[in-house]
């Protein structure tokens, strides 16, 4: 009888577990997501890629991306290219008979352009570039490929390396990105440009001109702040300025009749977000300030554009925590919304022959493939690459709004504890997004570096505020930190925490904060300047000293033009006053610091400074974790899992456990081999 009871209890426990499965740091590595989509010119197919987390049984590295094909009429999806490879930048040939993509297959040293037949078969390598191809486009008649790649390494550099001289000349060795033309019949390659860098380009509809986004140098700061719009003659390589846009520049697109271009730009050099839609005539005789803004009838930021016809633009936009999809006739006074706010969440899309394809997500599911028939306004979901999620219990997620202390309305996203009960107080994790010119949307919010449903399953509230200076609320809102970072912005975070505390939901003594980049800066700021409010902090690739950060980052001009508006020597005291290290001596917040050792954006020394200051002068435990081979964020599967496990353990220890708060969790993670096996 006892044996039967035990068997019943085991079966019952297994059954309950199966019904109540929750997301963990391990099984988020089972999550697949649709990434790029490309509609065929004839409107019959969609080529798309699926991000496949790299199994832990493989050598550590980044995720894979597989190639799929959707037949729109039948609704069937077929894998075209799977395995241990990564596919990107899908393009259809003009006759819809070939899918082109970028990859580095087999033993290939550099990323090249490949062709594959949509009916199946092996991919064919097309280009033989001496450096990795960055961008490519078909000529409208399909005869030629334009592609962008850097100058090959100089013979002098090769000669020195062969003799053992491996000195690197910082920034001076960076090679221009040139535009090349590859004739698909003769297999001959022509170098079209030199002496400047081409970041992006698009053929004119008749193939007689090339619309190009160029800068003087191939440096990150130039890609942020100094890209301008040119026309290039494909016969001679001669270029001429079309639009002298100021500051940040996003996507450019040529109208089907070749008479206009649309582009996404900052409004001036101090605008931190390239989120405003403009249209210019070709040729253009107007100054930038004279061009009409075509996104002035809403408060948000345009993220992607495609011409529907010669007078109508399709565009996606961030509006607060939501995404919208609209069309705008350039001769009409207002837009028409095709996908309402809050329905699905996405940032770009493809359009051909009446069919829109996009990778859309929701609060309950990562990105899947959707299509929209423009004339019928019919949105259809075609894929489900994570059927196992149907068995997972997910926490409630919603948009929240509250009033900051100065009366400004602030939006955010809130995840409830999975087992939330009114009248009970819970620990809180604040996720601070980076940028600050970015925003959290009310879609899928769980990743290796976003605790989302993993933390909610452990009965945390997870609060993700879009504090002032975030994108998605228009130009005025995103400029609100200009000249003075980290002060009023962070008050918005504290006011949001108080909003939740006053509702009786959050235990004020169990509040943690974490984030990466600018979110890492906020976490260091919380652990030092506002230490009385936070019981735990996690700073990832974060800024700790604004003075030394500005002298070590690869984007000093971006920092100057769109954030500070002054150099350090012009107000040394203000710059240092906005640095977490200044307040490290008063810290009582246990702080976990993590950083990629190869980060060019926020130098790893920023985390070392915070660690040393807290270790020397702070009054709470501090730990610094380096990730070798990683940059401004983790790409390697093992580094991602380490981050997710280690940060959750930190929050659990200081926000939920009864363990002594002057101690730290074991520095060696207890990796559960059975769980690792289950996520293959």
Secondary structure, 3 states (H helix, E strand, C coil): CHHHHHHHHHHHHHHHHHHCECCCCCHHHHCCEEEEEEECCCCCEEEEEEEECCCCCCCCCCCEEEEEEEECCCCCEEEEECCCCECEEEEECCCCCCEEEEECCCCCCCCEEEEECCCCCCCEECCCCCCCEEEEEECCCCCEEEEEEECCCCHHHHHHHHCCCCCCCCCCCCCCEEEEEEECCCCCEEECCCCCEEEEEEECCCCCCEEEEEECCCCHHHHHHCCEEEEECCCCCCEEEEECCCCCEEEEEECCCCCEEEEEECCCCCCCCCCEEEEEECCCCCCHHHCCECCCCCCCEEEEEEEEECCEEEEEEEECCEEEEEEEECCCCCCEEEECCCCCECCCEEEECCEEEEEEEECCEEEEEEEEECCCCEEEECCCCCHHHHHECCCCEEEEEEECCCCCEEEEEEECCCCCCCCCCEEEEEECCCCCCCCCCCCCCCECCECHHHHHCCCCEEEEEECCCCCCCCHHHHCCCCCCCCCHHHHHHHHHHHHHHHCCCEEEEEEEEEEECHHHHHHHHHHHCCHHHCCEEEEECCCCCHHHHHCCCCCHHHHHHHHHCCCHHHCHHHHHHCCHHHHHHHCCCEEEEEEECCCCCCCCHHHHHHHHHHHHHCCCCEEEEEECCCCCCCCCHHHHHHHHHHHHHHHHHHHHCCCCCCCCCCCCCCCCHHHHHHCC
